[in-house]
Amino acid sequence: MIFLINGRAFAHARTDTRVTLGDTEDWLIVNGDPHLDHPFHLHINPFQVISRNGRPEPQRQWKDTVLVRSGEEVRLRVAFRDFPGRTVYHCHNLDHEEMGMMGVLQIEEARG
């Protein structure tokens, strides 16, 4: 069994997502699994849940993990203010993470 993010299993040498230090991005996390919930965890940078299935989130608290239920779409807002370099995001179920449900995030300094 293998678990994927964006159709790919984890590869430590690959960069899956690139962002620029200082930017704020909205990410749409979609759980297409018809049976399992997945707690999405982002290292280093906290985020706010903006909406679930297109409905505004009533309380926008800073988090590093959010439960994305089976069939659910969750929109996150992440401000990449600090910590340039490589980090990861992954499912916080250990067996899912170990079976490939993880990606590498590269936070790059702005070029000027």
VMD Tcl script that builds the backbone (N, CA, C; Angstrom):
set m [mol new atoms 336]
animate dup $m
set s [atomselect $m all]
$s set {name element resname resid chain x y z} {
  {N N MET 1 A 0.848 -1.176 0.000}
  {CA C MET 1 A 0.000 0.000 0.000}
  {C C MET 1 A 0.894 1.240 0.000}
  {N N ILE 2 A 0.453 2.260 -0.715}
  {CA C ILE 2 A 1.203 3.510 -0.787}
  {C C ILE 2 A 0.221 4.678 -0.677}
  {N N PHE 3 A 0.653 5.736 -0.024}
  {CA C PHE 3 A -0.145 6.953 0.110}
  {C C PHE 3 A 0.561 8.072 -0.652}
  {N N LEU 4 A -0.218 8.963 -1.276}
  {CA C LEU 4 A 0.342 9.984 -2.160}
  {C C LEU 4 A -0.126 11.379 -1.773}
  {N N ILE 5 A 0.655 12.374 -2.146}
  {CA C ILE 5 A 0.245 13.777 -2.139}
  {C C ILE 5 A 0.467 14.285 -3.554}
  {N N ASN 6 A -0.565 14.870 -4.133}
  {CA C ASN 6 A -0.516 15.350 -5.523}
  {C C ASN 6 A -0.074 14.262 -6.488}
  {N N GLY 7 A -0.511 13.023 -6.218}
  {CA C GLY 7 A -0.229 11.917 -7.114}
  {C C GLY 7 A 1.177 11.356 -7.033}
  {N N ARG 8 A 1.939 11.783 -6.017}
  {CA C ARG 8 A 3.322 11.342 -5.903}
  {C C ARG 8 A 3.619 10.843 -4.499}
  {N N ALA 9 A 4.432 9.805 -4.434}
  {CA C ALA 9 A 4.941 9.328 -3.157}
  {C C ALA 9 A 6.179 10.143 -2.781}
  {N N PHE 10 A 6.464 10.232 -1.511}
  {CA C PHE 10 A 7.587 11.013 -1.004}
  {C C PHE 10 A 8.913 10.572 -1.611}
  {N N ALA 11 A 9.718 11.560 -1.989}
  {CA C ALA 11 A 11.101 11.352 -2.426}
  {C C ALA 11 A 11.926 12.466 -1.795}
  {N N HIS 12 A 12.817 12.120 -0.884}
  {CA C HIS 12 A 13.528 13.133 -0.099}
  {C C HIS 12 A 14.374 14.085 -0.945}
  {N N ALA 13 A 14.845 13.665 -2.087}
  {CA C ALA 13 A 15.697 14.518 -2.916}
  {C C ALA 13 A 14.896 15.464 -3.818}
  {N N ARG 14 A 13.594 15.222 -3.953}
  {CA C ARG 14 A 12.756 16.033 -4.835}
  {C C ARG 14 A 12.170 17.201 -4.055}
  {N N THR 15 A 12.034 18.362 -4.700}
  {CA C THR 15 A 11.308 19.493 -4.132}
  {C C THR 15 A 9.928 19.497 -4.758}
  {N N ASP 16 A 8.892 19.382 -3.916}
  {CA C ASP 16 A 7.519 19.313 -4.403}
  {C C ASP 16 A 6.858 20.681 -4.520}
  {N N THR 17 A 7.219 21.597 -3.618}
  {CA C THR 17 A 6.592 22.915 -3.585}
  {C C THR 17 A 7.654 23.954 -3.303}
  {N N ARG 18 A 7.619 25.048 -4.073}
  {CA C ARG 18 A 8.541 26.176 -3.852}
  {C C ARG 18 A 7.717 27.411 -3.518}
  {N N VAL 19 A 8.159 28.142 -2.513}
  {CA C VAL 19 A 7.522 29.405 -2.136}
  {C C VAL 19 A 8.619 30.430 -1.903}
  {N N THR 20 A 8.224 31.696 -1.871}
  {CA C THR 20 A 9.173 32.777 -1.640}
  {C C THR 20 A 8.996 33.328 -0.235}
  {N N LEU 21 A 10.093 33.460 0.461}
  {CA C LEU 21 A 10.095 34.031 1.798}
  {C C LEU 21 A 9.447 35.411 1.758}
  {N N GLY 22 A 8.514 35.658 2.671}
  {CA C GLY 22 A 7.797 36.922 2.721}
  {C C GLY 22 A 6.430 36.873 2.066}
  {N N ASP 23 A 6.179 35.866 1.243}
  {CA C ASP 23 A 4.876 35.733 0.572}
  {C C ASP 23 A 3.843 35.091 1.490}
  {N N THR 24 A 2.591 35.375 1.202}
  {CA C THR 24 A 1.462 34.694 1.835}
  {C C THR 24 A 0.713 33.963 0.735}
  {N N GLU 25 A 0.439 32.682 0.952}
  {CA C GLU 25 A -0.233 31.872 -0.054}
  {C C GLU 25 A -1.457 31.193 0.535}
  {N N ASP 26 A -2.448 30.967 -0.311}
  {CA C ASP 26 A -3.579 30.116 0.025}
  {C C ASP 26 A -3.335 28.761 -0.620}
  {N N TRP 27 A -3.474 27.703 0.158}
  {CA C TRP 27 A -3.324 26.344 -0.333}
  {C C TRP 27 A -4.660 25.635 -0.197}
  {N N LEU 28 A -5.042 24.890 -1.208}
  {CA C LEU 28 A -6.246 24.072 -1.152}
  {C C LEU 28 A -5.811 22.628 -0.927}
  {N N ILE 29 A -6.196 22.080 0.209}
  {CA C ILE 29 A -5.877 20.702 0.563}
  {C C ILE 29 A -7.136 19.878 0.317}
  {N N VAL 30 A -7.060 18.906 -0.575}
  {CA C VAL 30 A -8.206 18.096 -0.961}
  {C C VAL 30 A -7.954 16.650 -0.539}
  {N N ASN 31 A -8.885 16.096 0.211}
  {CA C ASN 31 A -8.796 14.696 0.585}
  {C C ASN 31 A -9.744 13.906 -0.315}
  {N N GLY 32 A -9.197 13.300 -1.351}
  {CA C GLY 32 A -9.991 12.520 -2.280}
  {C C GLY 32 A -10.211 11.083 -1.836}
  {N N ASP 33 A -9.675 10.727 -0.676}
  {CA C ASP 33 A -9.841 9.374 -0.155}
  {C C ASP 33 A -11.289 9.172 0.283}
  {N N PRO 34 A -11.964 8.159 -0.239}
  {CA C PRO 34 A -13.376 7.973 0.108}
  {C C PRO 34 A -13.607 7.370 1.496}
  {N N HIS 35 A -12.526 6.949 2.175}
  {CA C HIS 35 A -12.704 6.238 3.440}
  {C C HIS 35 A -11.941 6.823 4.629}
  {N N LEU 36 A -10.834 7.505 4.380}
  {CA C LEU 36 A -9.961 7.902 5.482}
  {C C LEU 36 A -9.852 9.411 5.630}
  {N N ASP 37 A -9.823 9.869 6.877}
  {CA C ASP 37 A -9.488 11.245 7.193}
  {C C ASP 37 A -7.965 11.346 7.265}
  {N N HIS 38 A -7.441 12.539 6.945}
  {CA C HIS 38 A -5.995 12.748 6.995}
  {C C HIS 38 A -5.688 14.062 7.714}
  {N N PRO 39 A -4.951 14.019 8.820}
  {CA C PRO 39 A -4.510 15.254 9.461}
  {C C PRO 39 A -3.298 15.811 8.707}
  {N N PHE 40 A -3.489 16.954 8.055}
  {CA C PHE 40 A -2.420 17.597 7.281}
  {C C PHE 40 A -1.568 18.425 8.232}
  {N N HIS 41 A -0.246 18.235 8.183}
  {CA C HIS 41 A 0.686 18.930 9.081}
  {C C HIS 41 A 1.748 19.646 8.257}
  {N N LEU 42 A 1.962 20.910 8.555}
  {CA C LEU 42 A 2.987 21.727 7.897}
  {C C LEU 42 A 4.047 22.101 8.921}
  {N N HIS 43 A 5.289 21.761 8.646}
  {CA C HIS 43 A 6.386 22.109 9.553}
  {C C HIS 43 A 6.752 23.585 9.400}
  {N N ILE 44 A 7.227 24.185 10.451}
  {CA C ILE 44 A 7.843 25.508 10.524}
  {C C ILE 44 A 6.863 26.681 10.474}
  {N N ASN 45 A 5.971 26.734 9.506}
  {CA C ASN 45 A 5.118 27.902 9.301}
  {C C ASN 45 A 3.669 27.609 9.686}
  {N N PRO 46 A 3.120 28.342 10.656}
  {CA C PRO 46 A 1.714 28.136 11.022}
  {C C PRO 46 A 0.785 28.647 9.918}
  {N N PHE 47 A -0.450 28.170 9.943}
  {CA C PHE 47 A -1.440 28.574 8.953}
  {C C PHE 47 A -2.774 28.797 9.635}
  {N N GLN 48 A -3.678 29.419 8.899}
  {CA C GLN 48 A -5.063 29.570 9.340}
  {C C GLN 48 A -5.954 28.829 8.347}
  {N N VAL 49 A -6.978 28.152 8.863}
  {CA C VAL 49 A -7.976 27.531 8.008}
  {C C VAL 49 A -8.945 28.632 7.596}
  {N N ILE 50 A -9.055 28.888 6.302}
  {CA C ILE 50 A -9.909 29.947 5.761}
  {C C ILE 50 A -11.309 29.419 5.465}
  {N N SER 51 A -11.373 28.191 4.894}
  {CA C SER 51 A -12.688 27.621 4.567}
  {C C SER 51 A -12.605 26.104 4.526}
  {N N ARG 52 A -13.778 25.478 4.657}
  {CA C ARG 52 A -13.950 24.041 4.492}
  {C C ARG 52 A -15.080 23.841 3.501}
  {N N ASN 53 A -14.794 23.114 2.427}
  {CA C ASN 53 A -15.784 22.862 1.377}
  {C C ASN 53 A -16.440 24.157 0.901}
  {N N GLY 54 A -15.643 25.227 0.800}
  {CA C GLY 54 A -16.129 26.500 0.290}
  {C C GLY 54 A -16.860 27.368 1.300}
  {N N ARG 55 A -17.057 26.869 2.509}
  {CA C ARG 55 A -17.731 27.652 3.547}
  {C C ARG 55 A -16.692 28.257 4.479}
  {N N PRO 56 A -16.809 29.564 4.763}
  {CA C PRO 56 A -15.823 30.224 5.628}
  {C C PRO 56 A -15.707 29.542 6.992}
  {N N GLU 57 A -14.493 29.442 7.469}
  {CA C GLU 57 A -14.220 28.887 8.792}
  {C C GLU 57 A -14.572 29.943 9.840}
  {N N PRO 58 A -15.392 29.626 10.829}
  {CA C PRO 58 A -15.836 30.637 11.791}
  {C C PRO 58 A -14.728 31.154 12.704}
  {N N GLN 59 A -13.739 30.309 13.030}
  {CA C GLN 59 A -12.652 30.735 13.910}
  {C C GLN 59 A -11.326 30.491 13.207}
  {N N ARG 60 A -10.598 31.558 12.970}
  {CA C ARG 60 A -9.316 31.449 12.265}
  {C C ARG 60 A -8.179 31.463 13.280}
  {N N GLN 61 A -7.882 30.300 13.798}
  {CA C GLN 61 A -6.804 30.137 14.762}
  {C C GLN 61 A -5.532 29.706 14.032}
  {N N TRP 62 A -4.380 30.056 14.614}
  {CA C TRP 62 A -3.107 29.624 14.046}
  {C C TRP 62 A -2.892 28.166 14.402}
  {N N LYS 63 A -2.525 27.372 13.402}
  {CA C LYS 63 A -2.360 25.929 13.570}
  {C C LYS 63 A -1.134 25.449 12.815}
  {N N ASP 64 A -0.727 24.217 13.121}
  {CA C ASP 64 A 0.263 23.538 12.281}
  {C C ASP 64 A -0.280 22.219 11.748}
  {N N THR 65 A -1.490 21.843 12.201}
  {CA C THR 65 A -2.136 20.613 11.758}
  {C C THR 65 A -3.635 20.856 11.654}
  {N N VAL 66 A -4.251 20.305 10.616}
  {CA C VAL 66 A -5.704 20.390 10.457}
  {C C VAL 66 A -6.211 19.038 9.953}
  {N N LEU 67 A -7.318 18.579 10.521}
  {CA C LEU 67 A -7.930 17.347 10.058}
  {C C LEU 67 A -8.710 17.627 8.782}
  {N N VAL 68 A -8.379 16.902 7.724}
  {CA C VAL 68 A -9.083 17.006 6.451}
  {C C VAL 68 A -9.866 15.701 6.304}
  {N N ARG 69 A -11.161 15.803 6.490}
  {CA C ARG 69 A -12.011 14.620 6.482}
  {C C ARG 69 A -12.154 14.040 5.072}
  {N N SER 70 A -12.552 12.807 4.999}
  {CA C SER 70 A -12.765 12.118 3.732}
  {C C SER 70 A -13.668 12.957 2.828}
  {N N GLY 71 A -13.205 13.231 1.601}
  {CA C GLY 71 A -13.983 14.004 0.636}
  {C C GLY 71 A -13.996 15.496 0.873}
  {N N GLU 72 A -13.241 15.985 1.830}
  {CA C GLU 72 A -13.289 17.404 2.204}
  {C C GLU 72 A -12.194 18.203 1.499}
  {N N GLU 73 A -12.495 19.493 1.266}
  {CA C GLU 73 A -11.518 20.468 0.777}
  {C C GLU 73 A -11.329 21.527 1.853}
  {N N VAL 74 A -10.090 21.798 2.206}
  {CA C VAL 74 A -9.781 22.790 3.227}
  {C C VAL 74 A -8.825 23.815 2.621}
  {N N ARG 75 A -9.180 25.095 2.704}
  {CA C ARG 75 A -8.311 26.165 2.211}
  {C C ARG 75 A -7.537 26.738 3.396}
  {N N LEU 76 A -6.206 26.773 3.245}
  {CA C LEU 76 A -5.306 27.294 4.271}
  {C C LEU 76 A -4.674 28.579 3.792}
  {N N ARG 77 A -4.367 29.466 4.710}
  {CA C ARG 77 A -3.582 30.663 4.401}
  {C C ARG 77 A -2.298 30.589 5.220}
  {N N VAL 78 A -1.165 30.603 4.503}
  {CA C VAL 78 A 0.150 30.455 5.119}
  {C C VAL 78 A 0.992 31.679 4.789}
  {N N ALA 79 A 1.559 32.303 5.812}
  {CA C ALA 79 A 2.496 33.412 5.622}
  {C C ALA 79 A 3.908 32.874 5.863}
  {N N PHE 80 A 4.737 32.925 4.835}
  {CA C PHE 80 A 6.106 32.423 4.929}
  {C C PHE 80 A 7.025 33.574 5.329}
  {N N ARG 81 A 7.028 33.893 6.610}
  {CA C ARG 81 A 7.737 35.075 7.128}
  {C C ARG 81 A 9.179 34.795 7.528}
  {N N ASP 82 A 9.441 33.586 7.973}
  {CA C ASP 82 A 10.765 33.241 8.506}
  {C C ASP 82 A 11.225 31.902 7.940}
  {N N PHE 83 A 12.454 31.575 8.241}
  {CA C PHE 83 A 12.986 30.235 8.036}
  {C C PHE 83 A 13.120 29.804 6.576}
  {N N PRO 84 A 13.987 30.461 5.801}
  {CA C PRO 84 A 14.245 29.955 4.453}
  {C C PRO 84 A 14.924 28.585 4.529}
  {N N GLY 85 A 14.704 27.783 3.506}
  {CA C GLY 85 A 15.325 26.461 3.443}
  {C C GLY 85 A 14.295 25.391 3.161}
  {N N ARG 86 A 14.691 24.149 3.430}
  {CA C ARG 86 A 13.839 22.990 3.141}
  {C C ARG 86 A 13.100 22.554 4.404}
  {N N THR 87 A 11.869 22.168 4.219}
  {CA C THR 87 A 11.063 21.600 5.284}
  {C C THR 87 A 10.044 20.659 4.637}
  {N N VAL 88 A 9.110 20.143 5.408}
  {CA C VAL 88 A 8.163 19.176 4.857}
  {C C VAL 88 A 6.738 19.472 5.295}
  {N N TYR 89 A 5.800 18.886 4.568}
  {CA C TYR 89 A 4.397 18.789 4.963}
  {C C TYR 89 A 4.013 17.329 4.769}
  {N N HIS 90 A 3.043 16.861 5.577}
  {CA C HIS 90 A 2.717 15.442 5.498}
  {C C HIS 90 A 1.426 15.137 6.236}
  {N N CYS 91 A 0.927 13.927 6.010}
  {CA C CYS 91 A -0.176 13.413 6.802}
  {C C CYS 91 A 0.395 13.075 8.173}
  {N N HIS 92 A -0.307 13.477 9.217}
  {CA C HIS 92 A 0.204 13.269 10.568}
  {C C HIS 92 A -0.172 11.901 11.135}
  {N N ASN 93 A -0.763 11.019 10.312}
  {CA C ASN 93 A -0.886 9.608 10.683}
  {C C ASN 93 A 0.442 8.957 10.331}
  {N N LEU 94 A 1.133 8.450 11.317}
  {CA C LEU 94 A 2.489 7.952 11.106}
  {C C LEU 94 A 2.571 6.907 9.992}
  {N N ASP 95 A 1.628 5.971 9.956}
  {CA C ASP 95 A 1.715 4.948 8.913}
  {C C ASP 95 A 1.492 5.532 7.522}
  {N N HIS 96 A 0.653 6.565 7.385}
  {CA C HIS 96 A 0.452 7.214 6.079}
  {C C HIS 96 A 1.714 7.958 5.654}
  {N N GLU 97 A 2.296 8.679 6.595}
  {CA C GLU 97 A 3.543 9.406 6.323}
  {C C GLU 97 A 4.645 8.433 5.895}
  {N N GLU 98 A 4.798 7.349 6.623}
  {CA C GLU 98 A 5.839 6.365 6.327}
  {C C GLU 98 A 5.625 5.669 4.981}
  {N N MET 99 A 4.372 5.649 4.507}
  {CA C MET 99 A 4.076 5.012 3.223}
  {C C MET 99 A 3.981 6.026 2.088}
  {N N GLY 100 A 4.578 7.220 2.260}
  {CA C GLY 100 A 4.750 8.134 1.144}
  {C C GLY 100 A 3.941 9.407 1.145}
  {N N MET 101 A 3.080 9.623 2.143}
  {CA C MET 101 A 2.206 10.800 2.133}
  {C C MET 101 A 2.922 12.004 2.761}
  {N N MET 102 A 3.943 12.484 2.034}
  {CA C MET 102 A 4.751 13.605 2.518}
  {C C MET 102 A 5.341 14.318 1.311}
  {N N GLY 103 A 5.556 15.632 1.440}
  {CA C GLY 103 A 6.177 16.417 0.387}
  {C C GLY 103 A 7.234 17.345 0.956}
  {N N VAL 104 A 8.157 17.764 0.098}
  {CA C VAL 104 A 9.234 18.680 0.486}
  {C C VAL 104 A 8.884 20.085 0.029}
  {N N LEU 105 A 9.010 21.030 0.948}
  {CA C LEU 105 A 8.746 22.450 0.701}
  {C C LEU 105 A 10.065 23.203 0.745}
  {N N GLN 106 A 10.343 23.968 -0.317}
  {CA C GLN 106 A 11.536 24.816 -0.370}
  {C C GLN 106 A 11.091 26.259 -0.220}
  {N N ILE 107 A 11.564 26.931 0.832}
  {CA C ILE 107 A 11.267 28.349 1.057}
  {C C ILE 107 A 12.502 29.135 0.614}
  {N N GLU 108 A 12.339 29.901 -0.468}
  {CA C GLU 108 A 13.467 30.586 -1.079}
  {C C GLU 108 A 13.480 32.072 -0.765}
  {N N GLU 109 A 14.646 32.621 -0.607}
  {CA C GLU 109 A 14.801 34.061 -0.395}
  {C C GLU 109 A 14.373 34.782 -1.670}
  {N N ALA 110 A 13.744 35.934 -1.498}
  {CA C ALA 110 A 13.310 36.729 -2.654}
  {C C ALA 110 A 14.549 37.218 -3.403}
  {N N ARG 111 A 14.463 37.165 -4.720}
  {CA C ARG 111 A 15.564 37.677 -5.547}
  {C C ARG 111 A 15.314 39.131 -5.859}
  {N N GLY 112 A 16.320 39.919 -5.730}
  {CA C GLY 112 A 16.095 41.339 -5.943}
  {C C GLY 112 A 17.183 42.024 -6.576}
}
mol reanalyze $m
mol bondsrecalc $m
mol representation Tube
mol addrep $m
